[in-house]
Amino acid sequence: MPRPDQSVAYELWQGVDARKDQAYALHLLTQDQLAHAMFPLGALTKTETRALAAQFNLRVAEKHDSQDLCFIADGDYRNFMRRNRSAALVPGPILDTQGNVLGQHTGLADYTIGQRKGLGLAAGEPLYVTALDGARNAVIVGRQAELGQRVLTARAVNWIPPETAAQLPLRATVKIRYRSPQVPALLSMVNAQDVRVEFDEPLRDITPGQAAVFYDGERCLGGGIISSAK
């Protein structure tokens, strides 16, 4: 939407249906793209949208909600990865944080930070994925206490309100996954493209490669790709 003062800058706000809001996925939009975009469903819930679709006899009125990688028609992401990034499905070792081999994984693409189920390990206590080591093609696991991280670096950050970068350091809320809650953090500049995010409390599932998206209340400030965490 254009700003209330009718300046040239455009803003991106969350939709009214928090369960279906897409601001997280749209954080890369530029001012030029926003100037040529319309989001007519932003003020409607999914239930209201389905009712309108039924009213106009649209076939999608009863279509199931898309899950996971909705752009893959058959839903088989492993076949998609095999065709496009086969190296991500090469088996390798599962290591503990001391480097001991505990088992074998089926490919890094099958695992995510914080995962506990499906590891195929027999251990005396629950183990969680704490890191994915591409250089060694290894899945690193550890105890729950080893999961928490408070700082991440986001690269190639896109700012939707252009002046936001000049306002750092800045308090904001941050989402690190589409379904994760917004949590408070301090944003500070690393360089012209990268931002350091320090959370008030440790998070257990910061994952390099995912997007970190910044908010001021319901207003999306922009975001970048998580490059590292500690």
Secondary structure, DSSP 8 states (H G I E B T S, - for coil): -B-TT--S-B-EE--S-TTT--TTTTTT--HHHHHT---TTTTS-HHHHHHHHHHTT-GGGG-----SSTTSTT--HHHHHHHH-GGGG--EEEEETT--EEEEES-GGG--TT--TT-----SS--EEEEEETTTTEEEEE-GGG--EEEEEEEEEEESSGGGGGG-SEEEEEESSTTS--EEEEEEESSSS-EEEEEEEEES---TTSEEEEEETTEEEEEEEEEEE-
